[in-house]
Structure formats: structure tokens, C-alpha cells
Amino acid sequence: MSRILLTGSRGFVGRNLLGRLKGSGREIYVSGWGGIVDGCAFRDFAEIKPDIIVHLAGKVGGIQDNLNDPE
């Protein structure tokens, strides 16, 4: 059985991918954007040794947020 680490599982794409992966017979581990910032996803990586990593986490705030803070 393969292990998948999915970052960004609460976002639009991640939520949909997670829904498709459930019931696939794979072990699925999730980490959100906060896990990337504080390093949880990387500790998870060392502990679970995933076969597949799907990185979808990102800081998003919409068009107005991007206009106000373009960096």
C-alpha cells in the first residue's frame, strides 16, 4: 500500500484531490499551509516516509490581497 503526503488539503484543489483519493486503498496523510511554515510537513515526511508527495499548499488571499501585497 502506498503512502501519500498531501499538502494543502483544505484548499480548492487539495480538497477535491483528497476526496478522490479517499477510498483508493492508499494511506493518505495531510498537512496544510501552516504545516509548511512551521515545519510539520517536513517532520511528517521523516516519520511516515511517503511514497508520493503532492504539494498544493500555498498562501492565498485573492486578487485584492495580491494587489495589496504583491510579494
N, C-alpha and C positions, 0 to 999 in steps of 0.2 A: 504494500500500500504506500503510495507516495504522500509526502508531506508538503503542503503548500503554505507559504507565508504570504499573506495578502496585506499590504499596507494601504491605507485609505479606504477601508471598507465601509465608511459612513458617508462617503461622497457619492455623487450620482453614478459614476461608472463602477466604483468599487462595490456599492450596494447591489447593483444589478449583476455583477460578476459573482459576488458571494451567493446570491440567490440561485444562480445557475450551477455553482459548484456544490451546493448543499445536496446531499443525497447521491453524490457521484462516487462514493466509496473511498474518497481521499480524506486524509486528516487535514483540516483547514485551521490555520492559526491567523489571527487578525491583529493588526496594530494600526492605529490612526496617526494623523499628522503629529499629534503630541508625542507619540512614541518615537518618532524620528527625532524630534527636537531634544527630548530628554534621554535618548539612547535606548529606550525599552526595546525597540525593534531589533537593535543590534545584540542586546543581551538575549532576546528571544531566539535570534539566529543561532547564537552559540549553544543554546540549550536544546533546541528542537532539531537542529541540523536539517533544515528543509531541503527537499529535492528541487523545488521550484519556488522562486520568489517573484511575485508580481507587485511592482512598486507603482502605486497610483496615488500616494499621499502627496498633498501639496497645500500650501496656504492660498486660499482663495477668498475673495471678498466681493466679487462682482465688478462691473465696469466702473462704478463710482470710486470704489476703493483703489482700483488700478490707476485711475486718473489722479487721485489724491496722493498716492504713494507708488510711483512707477518703478521703484527698485525692487 
